Amino acid sequence: MTAMLTSLHRSRDAVAPAMREAVQRLDPASRAQVSYHLGWCDVDGAPAEGGGGKAVRPALALLSAQAAGAPAEVGLPGAVAVEMVHNFSLLHDDLMDGDEERRHRRTVWAIWGAPAAILAGDALLALAQEVLLESPSPHAATAARLLATTTRELIRGQVQDLAFEHRRDVTLAECLDMAGGKTGSLLSASAAIGAVLAGAPEATVGALSVFGAQVGLAFQLVDDVLGIWGDPAVTGKSIFSDLRSRKKSLPVTYSVANCPELAEWLAAPGEPDDAQLRRGAELVEAGGGREWALAEARRRMALAEDALSAVDIPSQPREELIALGNFVVDRDS
């Protein structure tokens, strides 16, 4: 856990100033909205304490440069870029999901409206590529291509996720494929982009990419568990938040095959009340979804560690990468 905390704190210390400098390039309206979303200020623009998340993705990017034998600073443009793409997706996700709160604060679309949230997210996406292409690394274009294909894959996963809302026959394999795109793709790129900027061998980049992809699936599995059973005071989301929208998350999809009553519950019209939400959570648990999701997250983390063992990586970044992955599996928010 100490190694995990060290890598996250180091990532925040390195990435925050570079993020702030880059965000200054945005137009005043987008800059204000992005700064609020990232936790740098309140809705009136007054400086605020706190932050915009755990910075797992930039930490992976910096560690991947070190895994390739380069200084962490080589991966800094990649770290900034993946964090911007992540927040682009959050701005749009909040709007698509109708979420009015994130990290115990109102979301951008809930304050400034849908068009503002769309444009602020678009601005971050464009800025991510700009920052990456300005890297002094001779491999910046390769890294930018990785980020572009990753963004396309992320969007593919989001498209699938939205499509699942209108289907009753979503399979577990489809759900895992969706999670691999929506969540796994960006964590995969984050774990590889620093090594790409460092000019690492293909085998090293590939191993780090697989590591990140498996950590990404573990992350989504745990996230889906927290989306049903997480403590609102810790997660910043309402209790049973995913069930409220009858979302076909991974534990839900797993349980449907084992609990026919859950399929009926998901197909019921209208928004469920508190008693119905509690019943839905009971049905998911009865179908084995909670137990399976947590076990599968641990299995994915083991596969992530196996990927790193296939290549020669310095011991310190290897240990910190594994610690970061274990934090993802064991987190409560």
N, C-alpha and C positions, 0 to 999 in steps of 0.2 A: 504493500500500500504506500510506503514511503517513496518508492521509485515512481509510482503513479503520480503522487502529489508533486514530486519534484518536476516531472516532465510537464504536467499541466501548468504549474506556476511558471516554469521557464518559458513555456509556449506563450502564455498570456503576456509576460513581460516583454517578449520579443515581438509578438504580433500586434499587440494593441497600438503602439505608436505608429507602426506602418499602416495599420487599418485606418487610423484617424487621419493620417496624412493623405491617404488615397481618397477617403470619403470627402475631403475638402474640395475635391475636383467637381463634385456633383453640383447641380443647380441648387439654389437655396432651399426650395421646397423639398426636393428629394433628400438633400443633406439633413434637413431637420427631421424628416420622418425616419430615415435610416438611423440617425444618431439616437432617436428615441427607441426604436426597435432594438438597437444594440445595447440599450441600458445606460447610455452615456449622459442622458439628460431626461428631464421630465417633459410633459406635453407642452409646457410653455417655453422650453429651451433652457431652463435652469440646470446646471450640472447636477448629476445624480450619481450616487454611489451604487455599486453593484455591477453586474455584468450581463453580457448576452450569451449565457450558456457556459458549458464546461470547457469549450475549446479542445475537444477530443480530436477533431479533424486536423487543425493546424499542428497539434502536438505530434500526430502521426507523420505529418509532412516533414517536420524538423527532424524527427527520429529517423525517418527513412534516408535523409541525406547522411546522417551519421552512420547508419547501417551500411551505406556505400563507402564509408571511410572518409567522407568529406565533413567539413565543419557544418554545424546546424544552420549557420547563416546562408549557406548555399540554397537551402530549401525554403528560405523565408518568402520569396515571391510565390512559391507554390502554396505555402501555408496560408498566406493572405488570400490567395485566389480561391482555395477550397472553402475557406470560411465565408467568403462572399457568396459563392455558389450555394452553400448551405443556407445562408440567410435569405437569398433570393427565393429558394424553395419554401422556406418557412413563411415568408410574406404572402406568397401565393397560396400555400396550403391553408393558412388561417382563413383566408377569404373563401376558398373552395369548400372548406369544412364548416364555415359559419362560426368558427371559434372566436369568441369575443375577449378571451383572456389567454395570455401566455406569460409564464414566469411571474405570475401574480400581478400582471399589469394588463390594461386594455390593449388589444391588438391595433395595429396601424389602420386597418380597414374600418374597424369599429369607431375610430376617432375621426379619420380624414376621408373615409369613404373608399369604395372599391377601386375606382380609377387611380387614386393616389397610391394604393397598395400595389396595384399592378405595375405602375410606372416606377415606383421605388425599387421593386424587385427586378424589373428589367434593367434599371440603371446599375444595380449591383452586379448583374450578370455580365453586362458589357465591361464594367470596370474591372472585373476579375480577369478577363482576357487581356485588357490593357496592362494591368500590373504584371502579369505573367510574361507578356511579350517584351516588357522593358527589362527583364532579368538580364544581367551580364553573362549568364551562362550561354555557351554556344549551342546548348540543347533546349533553349527556350521554346522554339517552334514545336519541337517534339512534345514538350510538356503541355503547350497550348492545345495541340491536337488531342492529347489525352484528355484534357479537361473538356474540350468540345464534345468528344464522343461520349464521355461520362455524363455530361449534361443531357445529351440526347437519350441516353439509357435511363437516367433518372426520370425524365419526362415520360418515357415509355412506361415505367413502373407506375407513375402517377395516373396515366391514362387507364391502365389496367385497374388500378384501385377504384377509380371513379366508375368504370364499367361494371365492376363487381356489385355496386350498389343496386343495380337493376337486374341482377341475376340471382337465381335461387340454387344453381347447380355448380357453384365454385368448388373446384377440387383443391386438395391440399397442395398438390404439385403446382397448380396455377398460382396459388397464394404465395408459395415459396419463390416462384419465378418473379412475381410482382415485387416481393420484398427485396429480392436480389437487385432489381432495377432501382426501385424507389430509395432504398437505404444502402444496400450493399455496394452499389456502383461507386458512390462518392467516397465511402470509407475505403474502398479498394484503391481508388485514385489517390486518396490522401496518403495512404501507406506506401505509395510508389512514386509520387511526383517529385519528392526530394531526391530520390535515387536517380530519377530521370534527369533532373537538372544537374546532378553530379556526374552524369555520364557513366552510370553503373552498367555492368554487363547485363545482357538480356535475362540470364538466369536469376540474377539478384532481383531485378525489377519484377520478374514474373512471380518469384516467391513472395515478395512483399505485397504484390497485388492480390495473390490468393489469400495471404494472411488477412489483408484488409477486407476482402469480400466475405470471409468466414466470420470475422469480427462483426461485420455489418449485419449479417443474418442473426448472430447472437444478440446484437443490439436491438434489432427489430422484435425478436422473440420476447426479450425482457420488456421492451417498450409496450408491447401488446398486453403483457401481463399487468403492467402498471396502469395501462389504460382502462383496466377493469377493476383491479384490486388495489391500486396505488392510493396512498394517503394524500388527499387534496392539499393538505398543509405543506406537503413536501413536493409534490409533483406540479402544483400550480394549476391543476385541472380539476374539474368537478368530479365527484365520485361516480364511478361507472360511466365515465365520459364516452368511451367507445361503444358501450352497449346502448347508450341513449340514442345514437344514430343507427343502431342495429348494424354496426360495421362488421364485415366478415374478416376479422383479424385472424392471425394464425391460430391461437388457441380456440377461437370460435369455430373456425373451419375444421380443425381436427375433431372437435367434439360433436359436430353435426352428424358425422358418420356413426357415432356411438350412442347418440341420444336423439331419437326422432322428435321428442317433444321440443328440443331446442330449435329444430327446423321450423316447427309450427310457431314457436315464439318469434323467430326472426321474420316470418311472413305476416305477422299480425299487423294490421293497419294502425296508424297514429303513433304519437310519441309516447313511450311507456312512462308510467308514473313511478314513484319511488319503490312501491311494493313490487311492481312488475320488473323493475331493474334488479332488485335483489333476487327475484326468482330467476331472471336470466343469468345472473352470475352463478347461482346455484346449479343451473343446468349445464353451464360450461364446465364447472368444476366436476359435476357428476359424470360428464362425458370424458373426463381425463385431460381436458385441454390445458389446465393450469400446470399440472404435473408434467405433462409431455413438453410444454413450451420451455419450462425451466431446465428440464433434462436435455432437450435438444440444444438449448443455448450453451450448456456446458460441453456438449458433444462438438458443436461448431467451434468452440474455443480450443478444444483439443486438436481439431483439424488445422486451426490457425497456427498453433505451436508446431505441428508437424511440418507445415510449409516452411517455416523458418529453419527447421533443422536440416533442410535439404541443401542449404547454401552456407557459405562461410561469411558470417556476420560478426562484427566485434561484440564482445560479451555485454558491455554496458547498454548499447542501444537494444540489443536482443532482450535483455532483462526488462528494460523499460517498456518495450513494445508489448511483451507478455503481461506485465503488470497493468498496463493500460487496457489490454483486452479483458483481463480478469475484473478490472473495475467496471467495465461495461456490463459484464455478466452479473456482478454482485450489487449493482447500484440500486437505489430506491427512489430515484427521480429521473 
